[in-house]
């Protein structure tokens, strides 16, 4: 068995005892939340989180290169190409794509006009999806801006085949979308689309400066107990 015990000593210092059969048994993520709850470490700023995720992504890319995982240039089905054309012309602002595992092609599963708060309801449970979304908003009280965003929904759960197919296809698919004039400005990966709010999307496109981020995170009080692990978001180059 494994676990984490925290003891408060007379000298005012917490001592943590971690037990487990081997290194992989120890839940360091839980330890982090416990230490945050005791005020020993502060939550990362959004800048620091993104930097950490970028480094992790670089490590994944290095491992991918070493393992020689191929980029799969999958055929985009005709119906999907037509919907992309509608998106480019401004008739629709949302398209969802799925990979046909048997044919190894990319097909369209949904296309419509929706608001940001409608994105989460479009995501199937436990199945990855590629999404193309045009985010319309008013910046600084001036003119309306239209920003095409590529959203890769990759839930924590799911089949091994789906988890391997989508990462192999994503880069070539984005290149194809750009060749079809999708003009993608931002690429995001989400594990939980409930995390995709109007505020999050806006800040991803127009990130505040580091000082503002640090100030906002200092106002957040650490939880007093280990909580359920939330979703994650990655910002990647297009």
N, C-alpha and C positions, 0 to 999 in steps of 0.2 A: 504494500500500500504506500501511498505518497500523501504528503500534506505540508502545510505551512503553519507554524506556531509562532506567535509574537509575544514576547515577555517584556514588561516594562521594569527596568532595573531601578535600584535606589539612586543611581547616578543620573537618572532621567534619560537614559539611552535605551532604545528598543533593541532587543536581540531577536533575530529571526532564525528559527531552526527549520531547515528544509530536509524532508525525508523522501526517499524513493529508492527503488532497486537500481536505477541507472539514470543518466543525465536526462533522457527523454521523458522520464516520469515526472520531473519537476515542472510545475506550472509557473514559469517566470512571469507570465502575463498576469496571473492572479496576485503574485507578489508585488507587482507594480501597483496594482489597484490598492492593495493593503497599505503600502508605503505612502501612496497618495492620500489615503484616508487618514493616516497619522500625521500628515503634513511634512513628511521627510523629503518628498520630491514634489515639484510643481508640474502641472500638465504642460506638455509641449505646446509652444505657440503653433499657429497654423503654418507659419513659414518653416518651423523646425520639423513639423510632421511631413510636409511636402518634400523637404530636403531628404528626410530619412527614407521616404517612399521612393524618391528618385534614385537614391543609392541602391535600394533594394531592387529596383527595376533594372539598373545597370548590371547588378549581379546576376539577375535572371537572364539578361541578354548574353552575358559572358558564358553562363552555363549552357544556354541554348546553342551558342556558337560551338562550344566544346563538344556537345552531344550531336551537333550537326542536324538539328531538327529542321526540316525543310519548310520554307514558306510555300503554302499551297495556293496557287492561282486558280481559284474555283470559278466555274462558269456562272454568270448571273442570268437567271431565267428571264425570258422575254417579258413576262408580266411585271417583274421587278424593275426592269429597265424602263418600262412605260411609266411606272410610278415615280421613278427617279426623275424622269422628264417633267412630270407634273410638279414635283418638288422644286426643280430648278426654275420653272416658270412662275412659281408662287401660288399655284392652285391649292396645294396642301402644305402643311408645315411639319408633318410627322409621317415617317415610314418605319416599320419594324421588319427586320429580316431574320430568317432562320436558315440553318444549314441542313440540307437534306442529307442525312448520314449515309444513305444507300447510294444515291447518285453523286454525292459530294458536289452539290451545286448550291447556290444561294437563292432562296425564294423569298417572296414577300408574304408576310402573315397579317399585316395590318397597315392601313394608310388612312389618314384623316387630318382634321384640324383640331388640335387640343391645346389647352393651357398647361403650364408647367406642373400644376398640382394634379393634372390628369395622367402624368407619365407613370407613376407608380402602379396605377390600376391596369395599365397595359402590359405589365410584366408577368409572364407565367411563373408559377411556383417551381423552383428547383431546376429551371432550364435557362441556359444562356441565350441572349439575344443581342443582335446588332440593331442600333436605332439611329436614325437620322432625324434631327429636330432643328427647326428654325426658331430661334429664340427672339421674339420681338419685344422691345422694351424702350422706354424713354430714358435717355441718359442725361443727367444733370438738368432735367426739366426742359430740354431742348427737343431736337427732332427724334423721331422713332428710329431705332437701330434694328437691323435684322441680322442675326449672327447664326450661321449654320454650325451645329454642334454634332459631333459623332459620339454617341453614348453606347458603351459596351457594358451590358448588364451581365455580370458573372456571379451568380449566387454561390454561397459556400457549399451548398449541397449540389448534387447532380451526378450524372454518370461519368465514368472515366473517359469514355469515348468523346462525349460532348466537351469535356474539359480539355481534351487534347486537340480536337478539330478546330474549335473557335480561335485559340491562340495562334495556330498555324495559318489560319486564313485571314486574320484581321489586317495585316499590313498590306497584302496584295489587294484586298477588298477596298481599303481606303484609297489606294492608288487608282483603282478603277473608278471609284466615285468621283475623285478629283478630275479624272480624264473625261467624266460625263458632266463636268461643270458644277459639281455640288458645292465647291468653294468652301470646304470645311475649315473653320477657323480654330476650333478647339476640340480636343479628343479627351474624353473622360471615361474612366472605368469605375463602375459601382458594384458593390456586393449587395447593397440594399437600396432600392430606388426610393424608399420612403425618406432616405437622406437627401434626395434631390428636391430641394425647395427653391423658390424664387430667389431667396437671399443667397443660398449656396452657389447657384448658377451665376448670379450677377457678380459675386466676389471672385469666382473662378475666371471670369472674363476680365474684370477690372479689379485685380487684387489690391487691397489697401497696403500702405507702406508698413514696414516691420514694426515701427514704433506703435502704430495703431493696433496691430495684431497683438503685440505684447500687452498693451494696456487692456484690451478686451479680455484676454485670457487670464490676467491677474484678478479680474472680477469674479471668475468662476471658482467657487469653493470646492475643494476635493470631496468626493463622497466619503462617508464614514464607514463604508463596507464595500467589499468587492461586488461589482455589479456585473450584469450580463454583458458580454462582449458585443459591441455595436458593429455597424457596418463600416466599410472603409471606402475611400474614394482616391483615385489616382489621376493626376494630370500628366498627360504624356504628349510629346511632340507629334504633330500631324505628319 
